Structure formats: structure tokens, C-alpha cells
Amino acid sequence: MSVPASPKYVARIVRLLDVFEQLKAHPHGVPLRRLAEECGIPADELREDLLAYYTADPGDWLLGLTRRHVLEWSSSDTDPEDIDPRDAAVVRLIDEPSDLGVEYLSADELALVYTAAVAALDLAGPDGDDPLEEAIDVIVDTMFGSGGPAGPPGWRPPYLVDLQRASTERRKVRIVYSRQWEAGVFEKVVEPWRLVQTSVRGWEIDAGPVGDNGTLRSYLLSNVRSVEVLDETFEPPGDADRLLAAQRRTTSVRMELPHQARWSLDEYAESSAVIADADETFIADLELLEPVGWRVGLLMLAGGDGTRVLSPAGLVSEGPALARRLLDHHRS
């Protein structure tokens, strides 16, 4: 079974925590459609997630986690005989850990679950997700005990509210920012034109002023170290919509990568489509934001020797050089 390429797969993995918890209330099994209704998930999507969870390569799907649950599939709640899960009507949890299973995970696995859960909660939007917040609390208690550190209010990214207010009121902000593509930290006054919530990288700020090259800058909220909302206001130019659209314009790149680098599609591409699969590699069409060259270089670093740029031609020879520059940068 192919692994879903959608960047939402992290949120869907974390969502299975609630599914397994719901299954505990049905020790004799429950029809899949009823379980889907109780969890608020389309039945076909729930079946797909459960099958992917148990059949995909753990390095791709599970972020290094170990499967701790055993499911029994059957044709009805009175017929316990196992059948093909794709045809099963009833599912039952027959080997379950307690407290969402976190006591059975090692420290590094807990850290992976915590990171994925917080990212998924961020994607839930301003209304939040109470069951997921409770799951995060369980993970924190397991890692640190009852005296563990409390998460930020509502588990929202720091500075998000201040930046949203500054964008609405068109007020400039002074940020301290850790560079994404180069070493170092800088302080700068920017104009927060728009905040964008991406599937994997979280919140980003498309900000002015317009640079000498006629473009805006985008900043990862996760890299912002401090924010000061200033009294000084700004007014976007008349072609602001065009500039904002250009800032999110992508370039199509076709690449061949080894299967173990499939995770990198979600990390560095805005969208991806796998068009061919082989035993050791796959070919995918990727949509990449600027700087395209740097993103290609990062993809090549993630994939290693089995990675090739197939098109556009200008990146075929440039990709390895970019990867070497990035490797030298990270070594230093």
C-alpha cells in the first residue's frame, strides 16, 4: 500500500490516538462506520488511516514510532473470524496499552509524538481540539510527571496573537529572527501583511517592506525569537495583492528519490504527486516555493545518493552543488 503523500498525514496519525481510546469503550468490537461517526471521521478515511498505519514502512508513516496496538477485523460482531481488513465491517482492539499508550513508548518516541501532536493542534485553528490537548497533557505528564512544565495557553505558537493584531491594525513590528537558510540571528522592523498557516511548517508571515528586488519576505513563526508591536503604522502599496500572490507562487520540479526520503516531500514541498514507483526509488512532481534551489538542495541532502533532479534542466546539474553547499553550511 502506498503511503499518503498529503502533508496532513502527521495530523491523521495523531488523530488515531483518539480512535484507539474510543475503541476501548467497545471491548467486543464496533462497526467501523459507527466508530467513524463517534470519532467524527469519514468511514473510508478512517479505514485508510488504520490500514496505512499497519501496512506502511514505519520509517515513512510513523515517524519512527513503534506500533503498540493490535486490531482484529471481522465481518460482524458475532463472527470473530478474521477477514481482509478492506472487507471487514467490524474492528476490535485486542491488545491495548493504557493512557493512550504513552507509558509503553521510549523517551525519543514520546518526543516524536509530542512534536506531532502540537503541530496537529496548531493546524486545528483558533477553536482548538480538546481531546488532542488532553492527549498532549498525558504525554507531558508521562515525560515529566505531575510537576512537568505547562504548555503555552491553548498550545498556540508564541507571538501569533500579537502578529495577527499587528497585521489587522497595520502596525509595524520589530522581530528577532533566527535565519532559516544561513547562520545567525538578526533584528528587523517588518510590516506583517499576511499570516499564512501551512500544513507542515506552521505559521508564516509574508512581510514588507518591498525589497530592492521587488519582492516580499516570508518568515517562519517558529524561528521568531521575540516580537515588539510598534506604534508606527504601514500602508501596503496598490499592487499588494499581486505581490502576495507572487510570494506564494510555486515552481514545478520533477525528482527521483529513495523511498526512505518520502517524508521530505512534506517538509520542503507545498504539494507533491507520486507518478512512478520502483523497488528502491519513486518519481514525484513537486511544487516548490522560492528559494527553489535551496529546497532542491535540502531534498537531495535528505535523499542522498539515490536522489536526482529530472526537470527543469537548469536544476539537474545545480542540485548536487546546492546540496554540497548546504552540507558544508550545516557542518560549520
Sequence and secondary structure as in RCSB ss.txt:
>XXXX:A:sequence
MSVPASPKYVARIVRLLDVFEQLKAHPHGVPLRRLAEECGIPADELREDLLAYYTADPGDWLLGLTRRHVLEWSS
SDTDPEDIDPRDAAVVRLIDEPSDLGVEYLSADELALVYTAAVAALDLAGPDGDDPLEEAIDVIVDTMFGSGGPA
GPPGWRPPYLVDLQRASTERRKVRIVYSRQWEAGVFEKVVEPWRLVQTSVRGWEIDAGPVGDNGTLRSYLLSNVR
SVEVLDETFEPPGDADRLLAAQRRTTSVRMELPHQARWSLDEYAESSAVIADADETFIADLELLEPVGWRVGLLM
LAGGDGTRVLSPAGLVSEGPALARRLLDHHRS
>XXXX:A:secstr
      TTHHHHHHHHHHHHHHHTT TT EEHHHHHHHHT  HHHHHHHHHHHHHS HHHHSTT     EEEEEE
ETTEEEE  TTT SEEEEEE  SGGGGGGS HHHHHHHHHHHHHHHHHT TT  HHHHHHHHHHHHHHH TT   
  GGG  TTHHHHHHHHHHTEEEEEEEE SSSSSEEEEEEEEEEEEE SSS EEEEEES  TTS  EEEEGGGEE
EEEEEEEE    TTHHHHHHHHT  EEEEEEEEGGGTHHHHHH SEEEEEEE SSEEEEEEEE SSHHHHHHHHH
HHHGGG EEEESHHHHTHHHHHHHHHHHHHH 
